[in-house]
Each structure stands twice: as C-alpha cells, then as structure tokens.
Amino acid sequence: MVDSSDFLYPRSRYYGKVQPESLVFNANLQEFAQHVSYVCNLETAGKISSEEAYKKIRDLWKQLKRSKKELGIGENPFQNDNEQT
C-alpha cells in the first residue's frame, strides 16, 4: 500500500557529502521547493493574490536562510575536505 504522504510530499535521494547538517538542510530545501510549488499553483489557480504568494514565498525563503545559518552550512568555505587531522 502506498503512503499518501509519499505521494503528496515526495523526497529525492541525497547524493552529497553525508553529514547530519547536510542531510537536514537537504530535507529543508526539498520542503521549501514543495511549498513554493503549492503557493505558485494556488496563485495560478486564482486562489491567492500575487502579493500574498510573494509574501508567503518570501517567508519560506527567510525560514530556509535561518535553517542554513543555524546548521552552519557553508561557514568554512576554504576548509580542505581531504585534509586529515
């Protein structure tokens, strides 16, 4: 039996560097994309105004940025991944 949440909220496989914070951010990014898709569809169908859609997407973007900052994604851009300590 197929779970309805798998249909409504599909998840793609993660192929990046396996670190807890990367996995969490990837899940947050996929959720952001899904929500933006819903908002765009609601606006296209005339259920919400363009201004309301913009505000919702802006709020979703702020949540994603906050998540990135809290997880520390990209804070050490010059760190060498091959360097062993």
TAHUTA-V438611 format. One record per backbone hydrogen bond with DSSP energy under -0.5 kcal/mol. NH is the residue of the N-H (numbers start at 0). CO is the residue of the C=O. If there is no record, write none. Layout:
nh & co
NH & CO
NH & CO
This chain:
nh & co
5 & 2
6 & 2
7 & 3
8 & 4
18 & 16
22 & 18
23 & 19
24 & 20
25 & 21
26 & 22
27 & 23
28 & 24
29 & 25
30 & 26
31 & 27
32 & 28
33 & 29
34 & 30
35 & 31
36 & 32
37 & 33
38 & 34
39 & 35
40 & 36
41 & 37
42 & 38
43 & 39
44 & 40
45 & 42
46 & 41
47 & 41
52 & 48
53 & 49
54 & 50
55 & 51
56 & 52
57 & 53
58 & 54
59 & 55
60 & 56
61 & 57
62 & 58
63 & 59
64 & 60
65 & 61
66 & 62
67 & 63
68 & 64
69 & 65
70 & 66
71 & 67
71 & 68
72 & 67
74 & 71
78 & 75
80 & 78
82 & 79
